[in-house]
């Protein structure tokens, strides 16, 4: 296979693009996909653990209450999640008591097909830790959690320690993760493949065909056709190469002279120059090198000292000459310009030339050598190139297509060269002996003899010794332009004239094409909206368009071909056209000339009339400079308007009573308004560019980052409540986080607006309190009292203790209302509420059932006597007189008591039993209490 470095650009670029696309997919497949799958598995693991923990807590609560149907429904509801494949509850005997599949109920786990691991289940039963393991096929997570089944004393309910088994399917999540990672890379790889195909096709149709024409012309030139022309046009590399190629035939003679002169000059300079000095001792070992040796060869002289010439290695001049050189050294003879090849440590092959003379002391004893060395690598390469060029030039000259014709003073042709045969189409015997007029069209045909006669008589020459372009006529009668040079000579006493003719038909066509091309070029730059100017290698203006002149209005008279750039710059500065130069003219001119002479890209300039433009400069292949000026005044005005708009936006945001901030896609703050500054403890300037982890504590910053990431990933708005400490107290904010998109619809930032809802929260709390508490006494109302009773019963079941419901009905309260009015009655009720609260513990509940009726919920009672003690305390407290409008008024109470578990299992049963007991106490004389009895259960309820 062809090495990659030797491939054509047309093949190498597509191969590189396709290989890069494959690399992208491979990196994604073997690095990114496993990483994302691991992260997905960790997230699924946490989800499975949280789901099991929540499900276990819910089921244990329902089993304690004995609500088996609700427990089974909870399992079925959990299984409705699309990723929850199986949810099972097993009793202590591994029998299924709840399942997402009804057909499995009451069956042993061994009889069904499920990925149930008995060993993992046994491990889970030993403690309260949730066991979550990854299935062997890595397609799901299997979770096991112990479950307390409290059914003692009721054979219809399960008991002991059961197991919650749960299977979370992660196969679809893995497929989605792979698609999420591989999708963009596959799309990018497809785009790169398409780009490679387009590049190959484009290079074939755009480059290959034009290159074929250039190669065809080169083959013609190599065959001796100096009129060969590629005919390619355009300003690209092939166009410029074509123009350079077409100039070769017109510049061969000049090139030969320049090459010869260059060779002589290079030879003289090389012979006179040397790069370093060296010395040898009497043992022919190097003892000294000047510093320049290391710079030229790349070898530290220290590593060469002590070595002989033979140790330096043989060159490419042949072993025989190398032996002669070593013989000269052994014989202590001087030598000059010994050349050899030196291989530097960095892999370069250097061609060196050395000269040396032996050194003898006063007694004639040999002490070593002294000499100089020169790096002739460049000269050697130049010699090879020059020799090759001379050979090419000689071959070209030998095959030059020119015509040489000799005539006498009467105009009769004496000789006709082969080149002239091809040019005119005549054989030599058809022309020799005839007048040269036969090769000339009118008016040269009629005037030629008169011209010769006039020259012979007066010596006045129009063409002899000067050369000119005239027309020639071929044998078939057609005419063509030719370049004719005529010289006079004397041969054997005869005056002869020798003419050298060159057919310049193609050159004239090329000149016409060049003029046409220049006109098109001028028309093209004039059509540009941008200013354009071209300066030659001497920094003189060649051409510029009207847009360039417009941006230099004020110095129009200087913008003429040949004007120096420096003069144009000085004129602009002197007339005050450049805003940046005002007040620093000399410094500005130095800086501007440095940029112009060493162009490195684009920069902006402002005119004093308010206009702005971008200057782009670069070098042309011939050493000139091109410059483009693009007017960006409108863009600058829009930028100023945008800055003004942004400032208005920041003013509005900073004066907003809500907290506002914006973060970019990397979580860095880009805006913090004044309200947010007060809460965050940082200013907008201090926080800009920082993340929340650089400003807030770890736990708080993590919660912020989670919400931000949810917005970035889903593109949905997220609403959260946050608590912030203000100067006065703790305040609650409702913060809405939303995505900010660019014009392409991509999410580039996350915005947040937070509103202080502290007062609203307080109002909601007051409303909730009013819904569950009595307005007059502040005690829990009937609904909350019954709910507290439900909680007390659940606690009593769990802790195996006694609970009591005490129903209190005031005696004589109606008389207070009738006698003193409802306001006085309300005051009495408030005082009753206070006395009741003083009679019970903080864990007990006092509720107003309605009117003059109250409920007491007593928890964690040890026995019936303890309940009676509390009730007696209540009767004693209520028996004390009440002060009503300055009078002392006695009150009493009739109280009924129902106990759990003896009198009932539910709040409704206990309430009915306590109500009947209260009426029994009232029927027996009031101001006393009665416990519920079986006989009371048969009495009718109150109407």
N, C-alpha and C positions, 0 to 999 in steps of 0.2 A: 504494500500500500504506500502511496506517496506520503512522505513525511509532512506533518501539518505545516511546518515552517516554509515548505516549498510549494504549498498549494497557492492557487490564485485567490485573490481577495474575494472573488465571486463565489468560490467554493468554501473558503475558510470561514467567512462570516456566518453563512447559514448553519454550518456544522457547529460553530461556537454557540449560536443562539439555541440550536436544538439541544446541545449538550448542557447548556445552562438551564434550560427548561427541565431536562431530566434530573439535574442536580436539585433543583427546587422541589420537585415532587419527591425525590428520595429523602431529602432532609425532612420534609413534612411527614413522610410515611414512617421514617425510622426514629425521628426525634420528637416532632411536635405532636403527632397522634398519640404515642404512648404517654406523653406528659399530660395531655388533655384527658385521656382515659383515666389516668391515675387521679387527677383532680376530681373527675366525675365520680369515681369510685369512692373517694373520701367524702364527697358531698352526699352520695347515696348512703354511705355508712352512717353518717350523722343523722340523716333523715330517718333511716330504719330504726336507729337507737331512740330518737325522739318519739317516733310513732309508737314503738313498743312501750316506752315509759308511760306515755299518755294513756294508751289503751289499757295497760295493766291497772293504773290508778282508777280509771273509769269503771272497769269491770269489778274490781274489788269493792268499790262503793256500791255498785248495783247488786252484787251478790250479798253484801251485808244487809241491804234492804230487802233482799229476797225477790228482787225484780228480775226473774230469769228471762222473761220475754224481752225486756228492755236490753238485757245484756246480750242476748243473741242478736237483737236488731243492731246493737252497736258494732258487733263483729261484722254483720252483713254490710253496714254503712261503710266501715273501714275498707272492706273488700271492693267497694265500688270504684276506688281510685284505679285508673287504667294501669298503673305499674304494680299494684298489689295483686299478685297472682293467687295466693292462698292465705287465709287467716283462719286459724284453728285454736280452740280452747280445749285442753285435755284435763280430765280430773286426775285424782291421785292414782287411778288404775289405768292410765293411758287410754281412756275411752273419750271419744269426741263428744263434748257437751255443747259446743257452739261452733258454727262453720259458715263460710261463705257459700258452701254447697250443701243444700238441705239433705241430699241423699246420703251424706256421710255422718249425719247425726247418730249418736248412740252406737257407733261402730268403733272397734279397737283401731288404733292408728296403724297397726301392722297389716290390716286388711285393705288399705287404700294405697293408691300409687301417689306418693308424695315424697319429696326429697328430705324426709324427716330423719335427723341424726339422733338416735336414742342416746348416744354418749353425751352429746352436747346438751340434750334435754336434762339428763341426770345431773350434769354439772350446773345447769341453771337452777335446778330445784334446791341446791345446797345453800344459796344465798339470794341476795336481792339485786345482784348485778345483772344487767342485761347482757346476754351473749349474742353477738352479731358476727357471723362468719361468712366468708365468700365461698359460694358453691364451687365444686371442682371444675365445672365448665366455665366459671367466671362470667356467667350470664345473669346471675341473681345473687342477692344477699339473703341468708337464712338467719332469722332472729328467734331467740328463745328467752323467755322471762318467767320466773316463778310467779304463781298467782295464789293468794290466800283465799280459800273457799270456806267461808264461815257458815256452815249449815248444821252445826251440832244441835241436836234436839229435834231436828226435823228431817225425817228419812227421805222426804221428797226432794230435798235440796242437796247438792254436792257438798262435800267437806274435804278437809285436808289441804294439801299443797298441790295445786295443778300447774299447768304450763300453758303459756300463750306462745303459739308458733306462728311465724309470719315469714312470707317469702316476697321479697321486693325484686321485681324484674328490672334489670338495668341494660338489657340487650338493645332496646330501642334507643335509650339514651346514649349508648356507645356508638350506635350507627349514626345518630345525629351529631355526636361529637366529631366522629371521623369526617362526616360530610361538611361540618362547619370548618374544620381545619383544611381538608383536602380541596374543598370546592374552589376557594380563591386561587390556590396554587395551580389546580388543573386548568382553570380559566386562563391564568397568566401563562402557563405552559402552552396552551393552545394558541394564545395570541402571539407568543414568541415563535412558534412553529409557522404560523401564517406569515409573520413578518419575515422569517427566513426564506419562505417560498417567494414572497413578493420581492425581497432583495435579489434573489437569484434571477427571477424573471426580468426585474428592472435592469440589473447589471447586464443581462444578455442583450436586451433590446436597446439600452442607452449607451453602454460602453463597448460591448463586443463588436458591434457593426462598425462603429467609428474607428476602433483600434485596427480592424481588418484593413480599412482603407489606408491607415498610416503605415502598416506593415507592408502593404502592396507597394506604396511609394518608396519605402526603404529598400525593398528588393530591387526595384528599378534602379535606384541610385547605386546599389552595390553592383548592378550589372553594367554600370557605366553611363546610364542615362542621367546626366546632370540637370535635365529639365524636369525631372520627376517632381511632382507636386501632389500633396495629399488633398488639398482643396478643402480641408476641414476648417470650420469657423467656430467662434464661440469664445467665451472668456474663461472656460474651465481649464484644467490641466492639459487635457488632450488638445484643446484649441491652441493653448500657448505652445505646447510641444510641436504642433503642426506648423505654426508660424515660424518657430525656431528652425524646424527642419527645412522649410521652404527657403529660409535665408542662407542655408548652407551653400547652395550652388553659386550664390552671388558673392559669397565671402571666402571662397577657398584660397584664392591667391593672397588675400589680406591675412587669412589665418596662417598660411605657410610662413609669411614673413614674421608675424607676431610670435609664432612658435619657435622659429629659429632664433629670434632675438631673445625670447624668454629662456631658451636653452643656454645660450651663451652667457646671459646674465646670471642664471642659476649656477652654472659651472664656475664662473669667476667667484661668486659669493661663497660657494661651498669650499673651494680650494683655499680661500683666504680665512675661513672661519674654523674655529675649533670650540668644542663644548667643555672639555675638562683636561686637567693635567694629571700625569701619573708618574710614578717612579718605581724602579726595581732595585733590589740590593744585588750584591755580587753573586748570590745564588739564584738569580733570576726569579726571585719571589717579590710580589708586589709589596711595597713598603709605604706607599702614599697614593691617595686619590683626592682630588679637590672635591668640594661639596657638590658641584654641578653633576658629578658622576651619578650620585644617588637620585637626583631629580630627573635625569634623563633615562636611566635604566630601571629605576624602581628598586634598586638593591642598595642596602646600607653598606658603605665602603668598609665598615668593620668586618663584614662577613666575607670580604674578598681579600683583605690583607693577609699575606702569608702564602697565597696561592700562586702557582706559576701560570704562564700563558696557556699551557696545554690544559690546565685544570679548568680554564674558562669555557672549553668546549670548541668543537670544530664547526666551521661555517659551511656555506654552500659553494665555495670556490674550488673545491677539489682537494683530495688528499695530497697530491703532489705539491701543490703550491703551499699547502699548510706545512708540509715537511720542510720545504725550502725556507719558510719563515722561521721555523724552529731552529734550522741550521744557521740562519743569520744570527739568531740570538746566541746560540752556543759559540759562534765565531766572533761575537762581539762586534758585528758589523752594523752600521746605521741602516735604517729602512724607512721607506716613505709609503704612505697610503696603503697599508695592508688592510684589506677588507675581510670581514667575517660576519657571520650571523650569530647573534646573541639572543638567548631565550630567557626572557624576564620571568620573575616569579608569578606575575599575574597572567601568564600565558601568551604575551605578545612576543612576536619575533622582530627583533631590532637588527638593522644593518648598521654596523659600526666601521669606522675607518680610523686607523691609528698610524702615527709616525713616531719614530724614536731615534735617539742618538746615544751611543755608549758613553759612559762617564769614566774617565781615568784620573787618578791622582797625579801629583807632581812627579812621582816615580814611575809613572806609566802603568800602575796596577789598576786593573779593571775593578770599578766600584759599583757598577750597575747601569741602569738606563734611566733616561728622562725622556718624556714624550708628551704628546697631546693626543686627544681622542675626539672624534666628532660623530654625532648621530647623523647618519646619511640615509635613514629609513625613508624619509619623505623624498629625498633626492633620488633614491633608488627607484621608488615607485614612479616618480615623475619621469625618470629616464625610460622606464619600461613603457609608460603611457605615451611619451614623446616618440619613442621608436615605433610603437604601434600606429600613432597618428601619422608619422612620416610615411610609413608603408601604405596606409590608406590613401594619403594625399598623392603619393607617387602613382598609385593605381588609378586614382581619379584623373590626374593630369594626363596619364597615358591614354585615357579613353575619352578625353574632352571632345564634345561635339561642337567644334568651331570650324569655320571654313577659312582657308588661307589661299589667297589669289595674288599672283604677281603679274603686273602689266608693264609695258614699255611706255615711253613718253608719247606715243601715238595712241595709247589706250588699247593696244592689242594684248590679249591674254597670253602670258608666257607659261604659267603653271596653274594647276587646279587641284587642290588637295582632296583626299577622300571625304573629309568633313564637308567641304564645299559641294561635293557630289550629292551627299545626302541632303544638304540644305536646299540646293537649287533643282535637283532632279536631273541634271545633265551628266553625261559621261565626259571624261576629260577631253577625248578627241572631238567632242561636239563643241567645245568652248575654246580650247587652245587654238590660237591663230585668228580668232574672231575678236571684234571690238567688245570691250566690256559693257557697251551700251545694251547688249542683248539681255543682260541680267538686271536692267533697271527699267522701272515703269516711268511714265511721264510724271513730273517735268524733268526728272534727272536724265532720262534717255536723250532728250534733245540738247540739253545744256552741258553734257559732260565734256565734249571735245572743246568747247569754248572755255570751260573752266581750266582744262589742262593747258591750253594755249596761253591763257592769261597768267597762270602760275609760272610757266616757263619764261614768259616775257617780263613779268613784273616781280616775281617772287612773293606775291601776295597769296597767302594760303587761307582757305576756308575750312579745310578738314585735315590736311596733312599735318601730322604731329599733334592734332587736337582730339579727333574722334567726335562722332555725332551719331544720332539715331536717324536712319533713312529707311526707305522702303526698298525691298528687293522683289524681283519677279521670277517665279519658278517656270520650269519648262511648260507646265500646263496652263500658264498665263495668270495664275493666282499670285497675289502680292502678300507680303508679310513684313512686319517691322524687324529691323535688325540693327545691332550696334556695330558700327564700322569704325575701325581705327586704321589709318593709312600712314605708312612711314616711307621715307625716301632712302634709297641705297644706291651704291655704285658697284657694279660687278663687271670686272674686265673693261672698265672705261665706259660702260653703258649706264645710263640713268634709268633705274627701275623703281617701280612703286609697289610696295607689298601691303596688301589689305587683309586685315583679320576681321572676319564677320561672325557675329553671334546671333543666332535666331532668338529674338526676345519676345516671341509671340505670347508664350505662357507668362513671362514676366509682366508684359503689358496688361494681360488679362488679370494677373494677380494685383497689379497696381490699381486697375479699375475696380476690382473687387474690394481692395483695401479702402479706396476712397468711398465706395458705397457703404462698406462696413463702418467707416468713421462717421459717415452721415447718419447711419442708423444708430450708432452709439450716441452721437450728439442728440438725436431725437429722443432716444430712450431716457437719457439723464434729464432732458428738459421735461419729460412727462412725469418725473418723480415728484411726489409731494414733499419729500425730504430734500434739504440742501445737499448738493454733492460737489466735491472739488477734488482734482487730481494734481499732485505736485510731483515733479521729477526728482531724480536723485540729488540734484543740486538745490532742492527745496524751492523751485520756481513753479509758479502756477502754470499748469498745462491747459486745464479746462474747468469750468464751473457752470452750473445751471442757474436759472433765474431764481429759484428758491434760495440758493446759497447767497446770491446777490441781495435778495430781500432781507435776509437775516444780517447782512453787513451794510444795510442802508446807512449812508453817511460817509462811506469811503468808496462809493461806486467808481470814482475815477481811477482808483488804484487797482481795481479788479480786472487786470488785463493779462493776457498770456505773457509769461516771463517775469511777472512780479514776484519778488521774494516774500516768503511767508512772514519773515521777521519784520519786513517793512509794512505789510498789511497789519500785523499785530500792533506795531508802534503807532500807526495811524489811528487804529481803533481806540487805543489807550489815550492818545493825545486829544482826541475829540470827545472823550468821556462817554464812549458807547457801552463799556462793560462795567456793570455795577460793582463787581468784586474788585476791580482795579482802583477804584476811587480811593485816594489817600495812601496807596501802597503801590504806586505805578511800577517802580523799578523791580521790586520784589515779585510782583505779579508777572511781569514780562519774563523774568528768569524762570519762574515755576512753569509758565505756559510753554516756553520753548523746550524745557526739559521733557514735559509730557508729549509735545509734538515730535521730538526727536527720538523718544523712547516710548512709543505708544503701547499701552497695556490695558486697553478696554475703553469704557465709556465714562463720561462725567458730565455734570450739569453746569450750565452757565446762565446768568441772568443779565439781561440788557437793562440799561438805565431807563428805557421806555416801558419797563414792566414785563416784557416778554421773556420767556424761559425756553431753552432748548437743550437737547442732549447731544453731546459731541462724541462721535465714535471715530477713531483713527486707527489705521493699520498700515503695514508695509506691503508694497507690491514686489513681485519677484525681481524687478530691475533696480530695486533700492529706492524707489519713489515712495510717496505717501498718499493714501486716499483718506478723505474725510467726509463723513455724513453728519448733517445737522438736522435733528428732528424737533419741530416746534411742539413744546409740551405746555404752553401757556394755559390752555384749557384744563389740562390735567392738574397743574398746580393750583388753579382756581378751585377745581373740585376738591383737591386735598385740603385747601384752606377751609372750604365750606364744610367738609367732613370733620375737620378738627373743631370748628365752631359748633357743629351739631353734637359732637361727642361731649364738648364742654357743657352744652345745654343739658344733655342727657345726664351727665354726672351731677349738675346742679340740682336737677329735679330729683334724682335718686337720693342725693345727700339730704335733701329737705323732706324726704318722705318719712312719715312717722313709723313705718314698718322697717324691719331689718332686711337688707338685700345684699346678696353677694353672688358672684359668678366665678366658677372654676373652669379651667380648660379640661380637655379630655384626659390629661395626666394628673388631674387632681390639684393643680396649682391655682391659687387665688389670683384672679385678674381684676377684681373689683370688690371693695368692701365699703358700704355706705356708712354715714355717721352713726346711725342707729345701731348697726352691727358692730362698729368700732367700740361702742360703750359696753356691749355684751362680751365681745371676744377679747378685749384688753389689748388690742393692737390696732394701729392706724392702717389706712389703706396702703400707704407707702411701705410700712413695715411688713405687712402681710402679703403684698403682691409678690408672686413667684414662689411662695411657700405652700406646703401642703398642710392639711389639718393636723397631721402627726407632728409637725414642727411647731404647732401653736398650742394644741390642747393635750390633756392627758391621754394615755394610750387607749383606755376603755372607751372614752368619749369619742376620740378620733376614729376608732374602729367602727363605731356605730354610724358616724357620718359617712365614712368611706363605703360602707355596705349600701346605704341608701343611694349614694352617688353612682355606684356601680350598677345598681338596679336600673336607674334611669338610662345609663349609657348602653346597657345590654338590651333592654326592652323598648326603649324609646317612649315609655309611658310616664305620666306624671305620678309622683309619689308624695303622699301626705303623711307627715309625722308630727307628733307632739314632743316638744322639748322644754326642759325646765332650765331657766337661767336666773342667776342671783343678781338682782338689781340693788341699788343703794338701800331701798326701803325694805324689800322682802324678796321671797322667791316668786318668780313670775313664770307663767306657762305661755309658750308660744306655739301656735299651729303653723308649721313650716311646709310650704308647697315647693317641691323640687321638680323641675321640668327641663326637658332637653332643649338645647339651642342648636339649630341646624344652619349649615351654610347654603349657598344657592344651589348646590348639587344635591341637597337633601341629606347630607351626612351630618351626624351629630358631632359637633366640635366643642361643645361646652355644656355645663350644667348650671342652670340658674336656680336661685332659691329666694323666696319671699316669705318672711315670717311675721305673723301678726300676733300681738299680745292679746291672749284670750283669758287672762287671769280673772277679770271680773265676770266674764261669761261663764267660766268654770265654777266660780263661786255661786253665781245665780243658778246654774244647773244643780249644784250641790244643795242649795236651799230648796229648790223645787223637789228634788228627790227626798229631802228630809220631810217636807210637808206631805209628801205622798205616803210616807210610812210612819208618821208621828202625829200624835194628837196636837192640834193647834193650841188648845187652852193650856194643857198641863206639860206639854213637851215630851210625854211618855210615848213609847211605841203604840201605834194604833192596833185595831183588831187584826188586820192582815199581817203586820209585822210580828205581833204577839203570837199568832198561830205558826208563823214561819220559825220563830225562835223555839216554839214547842217542838216542831219537827226536828230541828237541830239537836235539841236536848235529848229527844228519844234516840236519835242516831248515836249520840255520844254514850248514852246509857247502854245501848246494845253492845257497842264496841268495848266499853270498859266494864260491862256486867255490873252496873250500879243501878240505883233507884232514882227515878225522877218523879216529880209531883206537879200537878196542875191545881192551883188554888183559885177558886172563883169567889170574889168578894162583892157583895151587894150591900150598899149603905142603907142603914135603917134611919128613917126620919128625915132624909134629905129633901123630900117633897115639901115638907112643912117649911123648911128654910126658904125655898124658892117662892112658895105661896105667900109667906109672911114678909120676907125682906127683899124679894125680887131676884131676878136671874143674875144680876151683877154680884150680889152677895153670894149667891150659890156658886158662881164661878170662882170666887176667892176661896170658898170652902174646898171646892174640888182641887184647886192648886195645892192647898195645904195638905189635903188627904194624900195627894200624889207624893209630896215630900216626905210625909210620915211613912208611907209604904216603902219608899226607896230606902229609908233609914233602917227598916226592919230586915232587909235581905242583904245578901252578899253581892259583890260586883259581878260575879259569874251568873247570878240569877237575873230574871227579867221581870219588870213591873210594866203592865200594859193597860191602857184604858180601853175596855171592851165597848163602851158606849154608855151615855147618860151617867148614872151613878154606879156603874159596874166596872170592876177591875179584875185583871188576871195576873196571877203570880206564877212564874215558871221556875221551879226549884230544881237544881241539878245536883248530881253527885251526893244524894242523900243516903245515909247509911241504913236507916230503918224508919218505921212509922213514927216512932217517938221523936226522932229528930224533926220530922215534918210538923208534928203537933207543937213542938217548942216554938218553931217559927210562927205558926198560926196564932198561938197564944200571945206572942209578942205583938202581932198585928192587932188582935182584939184589944189588948191593953192600950196600944197607942191610939187607936180610933175611939176608945171609950173616953179619953180625956176630952174635956170641953173645948169648943171652938168659939172664938170671939167674933161675933157678927154684929156690926153697927153698935158697938159698945156694950152689947149684951153677951152673956155667956150661954152658949147653946150646946147641949150634949148631943152626941151622935153615937151610933153603934153600927154593927155590921153583921150580916148573916153570911157564913162562909161554907162553901162546899169543896171537898178535897177528893181528887182522883189520883191514884198511884199507878206508875208503870213499874213492872209489867203486869201487876195483878189485876188492874181494872181495865186494861185495854192496851192494844198495840199501836193504834193510830191516834193522831191528834183529835180526829172527830169523835172517836170512841171515848177518849178521856174527857173531852169537853162535855159530851152528853152525860157522862157519869157525874162529873163535878157539878153540872147544872142541877141535876136531880138532888144531889147531896145538899146544895145550897138551899133549895126549896124545903128540904126536910128540916134544915136548921131553922129557917124562918118560921116554919109551921110549929116548931117546938118552943117558940117564945122569943125569937130573934136574939141578936148580940151573942151568938155562939157559933160553933162550927160542927160539921159532921163529915165523917169519911164516907165514901161511896160504899154501899152494901148491895148484896144480891137482891134484897127486897126492893130497894129503890129502883132497880133496873126494870121492874114491872110497872112502876108508876108512870102515868102519862107525862109527856113533856109539857112545859108551859105553853099557853096559847100564843 
